[in-house]
Amino acid sequence: MNELNPRTVVAAPSGKTAIPLDAVILTVRTVEFALVIISGMIASSVLMPPTVESGPVYSRIVFVAAVAFAVLAETVGSYDIEAQFSLRQAWQRVATAWVTTTLFLVTLGFLLKASDQVSREWAFGWFMTGGALLLSSRLAMTIWVRRLKRQGIFNQRVAIFGAGPQGARLANYILTTDKLTITLVGFYDDRLDGRVPTSHHGIPVHGNLTALMAAIRGGGIDQVIVALPWSAEARLQAVVGRLALTPVRIRLAPDLASFVFARRPVVLLGDMPVMTLFERPISGVDAWVKAAEDRVLAVLSLAVLGLPMLLIALAIRLDSPGPVFFRQAREGFNNRPFRVYKFRTMHHNRAQDTEIVQASRRDSRVTRVGALLRRTSLDELPQLMNVLGGDMSVVGPRPHAASTRAGGRLFSDVLSSYAARHKVKPGITGWAQVCGWRGQTDTEEKLIKRFEHDLYYIENWSIWFDFYVLCRTVVAVILPRNAF
C-alpha cells in the first residue's frame, strides 16, 4: 500500500511539473558519491598536499572509498524511500555507511600492509570532512524532498473501485498516513442505486466501472485500487478483467477483516506473499552489536565508577545496619525471571521482595543515604553486574517487579500487552526515563505513557539511539525529576 516507490514516474496534480521519485534518489546517490571524492580532495589540499609519488595512492584510496560507500549506503538502506523523508533515519544510515567504509579501508590497508603509506592526519581529516559534508548534504536534500512532497509533486492520482465499508476504510487509511504520496481522485462503484453513499470522507463517488474506464482513458488516473470483499470472487474477477485492459497500475486492497493488520509488511515466502505480523526486535547482527555494546560499556563504566561504588558501599554500611546490596526478583527478556542488583536504599527490615509498594516522596522506609542515592539514581549502578551477566542491557525498558501496581492495579491488568516490553532485555536506563516517565507509577496514565515510550524504543532501536539515550541520561542524573 506504500506508494513511495522509487521506480514510479508520476504526474503531479494541479498542472505542476512531475518529478520522478527515482530521479530524486539518483541525484542523492550521485551527490553523495561525489562528496566522498571531494572531501578526499579537500583533505589532500588543505592538510597534506600530495607529492608526485603519493598523489596517485591517495587518489586510488578515495575512489575505492567512494565505491565502497555507495555499496554500503545501498546495503544499509540510505536510499530507501523512508530515508528520503526522515532526517533521523537518513543520518543514522549515512553515518553507519561512512563509519563502515572507514573501517573497511583501515582493514584493507592492514591486510595489504599499505597503512604506512597513508598520512594519519590526512585520513582523520578526510573522515571528519567527509562525514560533515555527507550529513550536511542529506539535511539539505531531506528539506528539499519534503518540500516537493508537500507540493504534491510525487503524488499519484488514485481511484478506489468499491464505495462500501472496505473502500471507506481504505480511504481513511490513505488520508491518515503521511508517508504516502497519493491524491485520491474519487470512488467508483457499480452499485449506484442507493446501496452505497455518494461520498466518503469528503471524496465523491463519481460513477460506475464504465465511468472509471473513461476517466482512465482520459489520462486522469494513474492507479486503481480495487476495494471489494475477497469473498465476492466472481465480481472481483469481472472488475479486474476489464481494468486489466487499461495502461494503469491495478492493486487489490486487503479484505475488510485484514485491515487490522494493514500496516504490517508483506514478504515473499518462496513465490507466495505472506504478511509479517511481528518481527523479533534486535535480532541477527543487531543482537551481536547490542551485546558487544553492553559488555564494553559495562566494563568501562565499572573501571571508572569502581572507586565511587566502593565509597557508596561504605556510606551505606555506616548509615544503617544491613547488607550493602539489595536483590529483587524481576522479569527480563522473554519474561524470564532474574535477580536485579541495587544499592540498598531502605532500612533492611522494611525492604520488600514480594507485593512491592513503590517508594513515594518522604517514604519512611528510605534511609538518609538511600534518599540521596535515589535522587541521583546512583542506587542503580550495581546493575552493571547484571549487564555483564547477560540479564540486562545498559539501555532498555526498565525492569519492574511482577507485583508492582499502578493505581491499585497490577501492571499486567492495566495493559494486556504489557509483556511486550520483554521482547528485549531490560535496561539500567531507558527512553521512557529520559523523557520524564520515571519514578513512581501511581496512576494508570503514567504506566501507559511509560509503556508507549518503551515500545517506541523497541521498534526504533539503533546503536545511535542508545548513545542518544545515554547522553540524555547524564542530563537527567544532573537535573533529576520524579526520583525519590
N, C-alpha and C positions, 0 to 999 in steps of 0.2 A: 504494500500500500504506500510505501515511501516513494515519492516522486523525485527525490533528489538523485537522479540517475545521470552520471556524467556522460553517458552516451546518447542522451536525448537532446535533439535540436528542437527548440520550441518557438512558437510565435508569441510575442509579447502582446498583452492586451492594450487597448486604447491607442493603437497605432504606434506604440513605441517600437524602436528598433530591437529586434530579437538578438540576444547574445546566447550562443550555445554554452551550457554549463561546462561541457568538456573543454571548450576553448579557454575558459577562465582557469580551469585546473591545469591545462597545458602551460598557460602563462606562468602560473605559480611554480610549476616544475622547472621551467626554463630560467626564471629569475633566480631561484634558489641554487640551481646548478652553476649559474654564472657568478653568484655571490661567493660560493666556495672558492672559485678560482680568483675572483677579485680580492677576497680577503687575504689569500696567499700572496698575491702581488703586492698588496699594501704592506704586509708584514716584511716582505723581502726588501722593499724600497725604503721603509722607514727604520726598521730595526737592524737589518743586516743586508746591505746591498750585495747581491751575489757576485762572485768573481766569475771569470770566464769558465773556470773549472767547475764551480759549484752551481752555476746558474741552471744548467740542464738537469741536475739532480733535483733541485727544488721544483722545477717545472714539472718533472715526471711525478714527484710526490703529490703536488697539487692536483694534477689531472687524475691520478689514481684515487685521491681522496674525493674528488667531485663525483666520480663514477660510483665509488663505494657509498657515498652519502645518498645519491639518487636511488640506489638499490635498497639501502636500509630504510630510507624515508618511505619508500613504497611499501616495504615489508611491515613497518610498524603502523601504517595507516595514516601517514602525514597528508596524503592526498585523497583520503576518503571524504565523502560528502560532509559528514558531520564535523570534520576538522576544518572545513572552509567557513563554517558559520559559528563555531565555538572557539573563542580565543584560548580558553583554558586547555581544551583538548589539543588545539594546534600547537601551542607552546610545549606541552608535555611531549608530544610526538616528535616535534622538530628537535627539541633538546635531547631526547633519547637517541634519535638518529645521529646527531652530531657527536655526542659523547661516545656512542658505539663506534662511529667512524674513527674517532681519535684512538680509541683502544685497539681497533683493528690495525691502524697504522703503526702504533707502538709495538704490537705483537709481530707484525710483518717485519719491521725493522730489526727486532731482536732475532727472529728466525733467520733472516738474511745477513745478520751481522753487519748491518749498514747504519745502525743508530749513531755511531761515532762520526758519521759524515754529515750529520744534521745539527745545526745550532739549536741548543735547547731554548735559548732566548727567542729565536725565530719561531720555534714550534709552539711555545707558550703564547707568544704574541699572536700567532695565526689562530690558535684555538680561541682566544678571547675575542679577537676581531671578527672571526667567522661566526661565532655564537651571537655576538651583538648584532651583526648585520642580518643574520637569518631570523632572529626573533623580531627585530625592528621591521623587517620586510613583511613577515607574516602578520604583524599588527596592522600595517597599512593595508595589506591585501584583505584581511578579515573585515576591516571597516568598509572597504570598497565593495566587497561582495555582499555584505549585509545591506548596504545602501541600495545596490541593484535589486536585491531580493525584495526590499520594502517597496520599490517602484514596480514590482511585478514583472521585471524583465525576464525571469526564468519561468514564469507561470505557464503551465499547460491549461488549455481550456477543456474542461472535463464535463461530460454529461452523464447523468445517472439514469439508467433504464430500470424502472421499478420505483414507484412512488408510495409503496406500502411502508410498514414499520421498519423493514430491513433497510430500505433506501433512506428513510429518515435518520436512522441510527448512523448509517454510513456518512451522510451529510454532516451530522453533528460531530462525528469523529474528525472529518476533514477540516471543518471550521474551527475546531478547538485544538488542532495540532499545528503549532507554529512552524515546525521544520519542513512542512510540506510546501511545495511550490505548485499550487493548484488554484485555478479560478473556476468555481462551479458555475456553469452557464445555465443549468436548469435540469429539471426532471422530465422524463418521458415515460409513458405507460399506456398500454392498450386498454386499461380499464377506466375509461373516462366517463362512465355512466353513473358517477356518484360514489363508486366504491373506493376511490382514493381522493384525498383532499386536493385543492387547487394549488397548494404551496406547502413547503416545509421550511422552517427557519428563515422565512422571507424569500426563499428561492422558488420560483413558479414552476408549475407543471406545464410544459409547452405543447405537448401533443402525444400522438401515438408513435409506433415504430416507423411508420411511413414518414411522419414529420421529422423524426430523428435522422432517417436516411437522407432526407432532403437537406437538412442542416449540415450533415457531413459532406455531402456533395457540394454544398455551397462554400466549403472551406472554413466554417465557423467552429469546428470541433476538432480537437487533437486526439482525444481519448474518450472511450465509453467504458463505464464500469457497470456491469450487469448486477443488479441487487435483487435477485429473485430467490425464493426458497429453493434449496437444492433438491427438496423432495418433489418439486414440480418439474420433473426431468423432461417430459415431452415439450412443455412450453419453453423451458430453458434452451433445449436443443434447437427449437424452431427460431427463437430470437437470435441466438448466436450464429446459426446458419446463415441468416440474412445479413447480420452485421459483418460476418467474415468476408463478404464481398466488397467491403469498403477499405480504403487505404489508411485506416487509423488503428491505434492500439486498442485491443479489446481485453478487458480484465473482468474476472469474476470475484465479486465481494464475498467475504465469509458468510456462511449461513448464519441466521439470526442467533442461534444457540452458541455460535463460536465467537460472538463479539466480546464476550467476557475475556477472551484471550487475544483480542485483536492486535494488541501492541507487542505480541511475542514474535520473535524472529522465526522465519521458515527456512529450513535447510534441507538438503537432499540426502536421503538415506538410499544410496545407490542412485536409481532414477526416480525414486518416489519422494515427493516433498512431505516433510513432517514438521510439525510445529514444536519449537523448543519452549516448554513451559517455564522451566527453571534451570539455570546453569549452576554448576558448582563454582562458587566465587573463589578467587585467588587460588587457582589450580595450575598445574603444569609448571612452566618456567617461573610464573609469578610466585608460586608457592616456594620454590627454591630461593628466589630473590628475597621474599619476605622473611624466610627462615634465616638467611645469611644476615640480613639487616638486623634482625632481632638479636642474634648472637653477638655481632660486632658491637652494636650499641650497648648491650648489657655488659660486655667485658670492659669497654671503655668507660662506661658510667661507674662501674664498681671500682675501677682503678682510680678514678678521680674522686669518687664520693666515699671511698673506703674509710678514710680517717674521720670525716664528718659523721658517718654512720656509727663508728665506734664511740664518738663523743655523745651522740644521741642515746646510744645504749646505756652509757654511763649515767646520763642525766635521768633516764627512766628509772634505773635501779636506785639512785639517790632520792628520787622524788616520792616513790611509793613502793611498798613490797610487792613481789610477784615477778613473773618472767618478763624478759625484755620483749620477746616476740609474742604475737597473738596469731594463732592459726584458726582458720574458719573454713567450713565446707562451702564451696561454691560450685556452680555448674559451668563447664568450659565448652570447648569445641565438641560439637555433636552431642551436647548435653551430658558429656562425661564428667563425673564429679572429681574435684581435686581440692587440695588444701591450699588456701592463699595465705601468704605471709605478710604481716603488717607489724609495725612497731606498736606495742601495747599503749593505748591512749586512755583506757578506762581502769578503774580500780579492779584488781584481778578477781575479786569475789563478786563483781557485778557485771562482768562481761558475759555475753550470751553467745551460745553456739547454735542453739535452735530457737525457733519462734522469735526471730530477730525484730527488735524495735530500733529503728534508725535513730541516730543521735540528733538531738534538737538543740536549739540555742539555749545556752546556760544549763546544759544537761548535767545533773549532779553526779552522774557516773563517770564523767571525764575528769582526768587528773589535770593538775596545773601544766605540767609538761605536755600532756596529751592535747590540751586545748591549743597550744602553740603549734604542735605537730599537725593537727587537723587543719588549722587556718592556713598553714603553708604547704599542706599536702605532703610533708616530709614523712608522714607515717606510712606512705605507700612505697618508699624506697626498697624495703626488703623484697618486694615483688620482682625485683631484678633477678632474684634467685629462682622464682617461678618461670621467668623468661628463659634462663639458662637451662632449666629442667624441661622446657618444651611445653609447659602447660599454658603459658601466656605469651602475648606479644607486647612489645613496647607500646604500640598504638593499636587500639581496637575498642570494641564496646566494653564498657566496664562490667566486671562480673558481679552479679548480685546473688545473695543467698536465696534459696528456693522459698523460704518462708517470709521474705520481705513483702510488705504491704504498701499500697498506695490508696489513701482514702479509706482505709479499713479493709480493703480487698486485696487478695493475693495478686501479684503482677500478672500471673498467667490467667486469672479470672477477668482482669480488666481488658487484656488483649489476648484473644485466642491465638494470634500468630506471634506471641512474644518469643517463642522458642526460635524464631527465625534469626534472632541475634546470635545464636550458637552455630551459625554456618561458618564462622571464623573463630579464631582464638580470641579470648578476651584480652583487653589491654590495660596497661598501667594508666594511660591517658587515652582520650578519645575525642572524636569530633563533637559529640554532644557536650562534653565537659568544657571544651574551649569555647563553645558557643553560648555558655552560660547555664546549661542544663546539668548542673552538678549539685551535690549536697542532698538534702532530704527531699524525697518524693512524697510529700504529704497529700498531694491531690492527684487524681487520675489524669488531669490535663498535663501535669509535669511529666508523668510517666509516658504519656503518648508522645509528647514533644521529644523526649529523650529517645524513645523507640524510633521515631521518624528520622532523627539525626543518625542513629546507629545504622539503620537500613541504607541511608544515603551513603554513608562511608563504605559499607559493604559493596554496594553496587558501583561505586566510583573509585575504588581503591587504585592507587598508584604509589610508587615509591616517593614521588614528588609530593603527593597529598600527605603522606606520612610525615615528611620533613616540615611541611607547612603546619601540620597539627603540632609537631614538637615545638616549632617556633612560637605558635600561639600559646602553648603550654607554659613556656618560660614567662610570657607576659601575664598569664593567668596566675602563676605562682607569686609573681611580684605584686600583682594587684588582685588579691583573692576576693571572690564573691561567693556567697552561699555555702561556704565551707565552715563547719563547726562540729 
